[in-house]
Amino acid sequence: MQKPLYQRVILDLEKLIKKMKPNEKLPSERQLLVKYGVSRNTIRLALQNLEERGLIYRLHGKGTFVSSIYLDRPNIGGIYSFSEEVMREGQKATTQNQSLELVTPTRKIAEQLNLAENEQAYKLVRLRLANNEPRMFSTTYLPEKLFPKLKISDLKNKTLYGVLKEKYNQLSVIAFEDVQAVSLSKPESEYLAEKEGSPSLKIYRKTINDKNIPIEFTISLARGDKFIYRSRQYNDLAK
C-alpha cells in the first residue's frame, strides 16, 4: 500500500535535508510544486510537519532553511508515540482505557473540533503508565461523525492513533498545543499518584488530519517531574 502523498513528500525532503548544510535554503514552494506535482496544500502540510519537528525553519519573505538545531529525542509538544518514547527509556509502557462515552461536548471543545451545535463526540479517558508508574492522565474528544461506532474494545492491545488509521483511515499530521504549568488538584493527584499541589503540565492538544480537518482534541495532565517541554525559537531576521 502506497504512502499518502504528503508522507512521500516528507520522506523525500528528509533525505534532501540530510544532504544539506545547516541554514542552507530549501527550494521554494513553487519549485516543490513543480518537482512533486502535488497541490499547494500538500506541500504546506509537509513543510509544517518538518518545521514542527525542528528540521527546518522559515523566515518571512526569505524562504525555508535547514535548521542548525535538531534534537533526536521527541518532546511532549510533537506528534510522537508515548509507547515508543517510554520504550526508548528502557521502560514498559501501558495504557489504561478507563472509559469511552458519546457526549455533547461543551462549546469550547466543539469549536476546537469544528462541530456544529448538538453534534456529538466520543470522550475517551486514559491513564498512561511507564513501568506501572502513572505518567499522564488524558481526556480525548473525537468527532462521532468521523469515528462512528468506536468501541473501547477497539483499543485493546492497540494504540489510539493505530485504531484511527486502521479502522477509519484517519491520519494525524499536525498537532497544535497550548501548555500550562498547573498544580494538581486532589482528584488529579490521585490519578497520577502524586501529592496534592504537585507541579504538572496541562496540555491542550488539537490534531489535524491530511485534509486539514480537526480529528482530535485532548486535555492532558503530565507529571511535572517526568516531562521536559522543549521549544525551538528562531530570530526572524526579515523583521
ABEGO torsion letter per residue (X at the ends): XBBBAAAAAAAAAAAAAAABBBGBBBBBAAAAAAAAGBBAAAAAAAAAAAAAAGABBBBBGAEBBBBABBBABBBAABBBBAAAAAAAAGBBBBBBBABBBBBBBBAAAAAAAGBBBGBBBBBBBBBBBBGGBBABBBBBBBBAAABBGBBAAAABGBBAAAAAAAAAGBBBABBBBBBBBBBBBAAAAAAAGBBBGBBBBBBBBBBBBAAGBBABBBBBBBBAAABBBBBBBBBBAAX
